[in-house]
């Protein structure tokens, strides 16, 4: 019998595995999760939202919960890189563009309470931007910037394995109660008996028989738009930070990632956040959305928006990518026991990459020791 099994080898699962591997109370640790598909838009699966080269990381948020989760995680980035052997963090900075005074003030208050490295600025400091005339800007430095989620996950798993954890490249088809623990059905082999399990299955949290009953989380298909950057445009955007845009009262936050080198050798500017597609529920629906190029309407909106706000990118080669995130009804992650011997970590709303280490740590401690280890109230993470 395995002492602790982690279902899911993405950002939260890999983070939980690393922390479990350092805790004697966790015993023997096994992580189960598939490799990233070599051709994510034509076959394979299950998929992960973290199969990408760049995500924003930052302390400033709309509330103290997300700020705390990010703060704790960012503080451990150097340790994770040292243990895993691969730098994954670029402190390029992040700017927050506001048109609404209340959202601007809310984030300023959070920044001050968490002693973020920030200042207020004017959009004229960023000549490639065409923000609304009444827009205000907050600039965050310090650890704010980019993380490479692929390398972050790789580091976490390497560190866990060096501490004795085992990684099994497969996926779980179901979890059911058993004597003194749980029985875990895997696609490619015999069932595994475990004393306890941490479920961090991303968008597939409801797609397999992993939990005794549904949680108040929804997997949502989203679309990112990528613009190729080269020549003079690359020079113009060379010092571009990450950007979060909140210019309209009924518009989702939009995020943009500065030009980043991808495995195809090209620099790509990415923008996302706007969506009007519905939820995806079954495994096939999740897989199909990942294999797709996302939503046409979302892509058209983002293309028009970029042409207006970052005109140097207008008309450049672009392509869409479909991705899936999991949102909770509370707006915060769900980290709690869902059955005897079963802890879940889910519902991060697209923010798992920056804060995954603290989310994974909380799930790991809860599983191994039955304790809540945070200054944040556990009730916030009940769903």
Helices and strands as residue ranges (DSSP letters): E 2-7, H 11-21, G 24-26, E 29-32, E 55-57, H 64-75, H 77-84, E 89-90, E 94-98, H 101-113, E 118-121, G 123-125, E 136-140, E 145-147, H 149-162, E 166-168, E 172-178, E 181-186, E 192-199, G 202-204, E 217-229, H 231-236, E 242-246, E 254-261, E 267-272, H 283-291, H 296-309, G 311-313, E 318-328, E 334-339, E 342-346, H 352-369, G 378-381
